[in-house]
């Protein structure tokens, strides 16, 4: 399945093939685009609205997030008033970079009941519309749960359901950002730390659309594999990052920077795929001081200071 943006990009590449075939052009291109050596200026920090435990109006919450050193914020969609959010953006200058689909754990695209899948699609379409209305360009999606059936069956079931949102996503320019989570799907939940991102790669590629990618959570699957290697495997499929800490030694999630994630390898992998974009904290939140701590922890693991 494909969408018009995908076709247009293909035509563009075909139209420039003759120019790119020139060896002198290729040599010039390689020399003209320097390899990044640092993530400074390439990452934009954001966080989930549920982490902001600051008293007051939405404007006051947005202001606190900006004061803490973040560049944007993610909302839950559907579930907010568009005009209220627009006013908060206008008064604080803090953009909404994206949202999290608010019902994807309970109402799933993998559910065996067609009525439930229909509801999941309707909710997701509304999330895309709401996200676009406030200027965001990603909707984080948990595609379903392994408990809904055999992997091959729920794979196809979820792809068919989610694909129906592609025309709207393409029209509005909103990415469907699939998150890797502990949902017993596309990895071995009882396996060890030697697993790869191969199934995630194949799953994303099955949509055959530039509007489907990964909101790759660096902490979620450290228990199951090398996050640096997963980043290298996923490559340009990564449209956004989530992050938290994790300790294999204690088998528990931690604050960002605590635990034993190999952040040096994560940084190197992000440089190798030339990642530029948003990185969203997803940890326990709190008041302004706690938000500042989270922001500083992100600076430290990404070597932004």
Secondary structure, DSSP 8 states (H G I E B T S, - for coil): ---HHHHHHHHHHHHTHHHHT-HHHHHHHHHHS------TTTEEEEEBGGGB---S-HHHHHHHHHHTT-SEEEEEESSS-HHHHHHHHHHH--EEEEEEETTTTTS-TT-S-HHHHHHHHHHHHHHHHHHHHTT--EEEE----GGGS-HHHHHHHHHHHHHTTHHHHHHHT-EEEEE--SSSSSS-TT--TT--SHHHHHHHHHT--TTEEEEEETTTTTTTS-HHHHHHHHGGGEEEEEE-EEETTTTEEESTT-B---HHHHHHHHHHTT--EEEEE-S--BSHHHHHHHHHHHHHHTT--
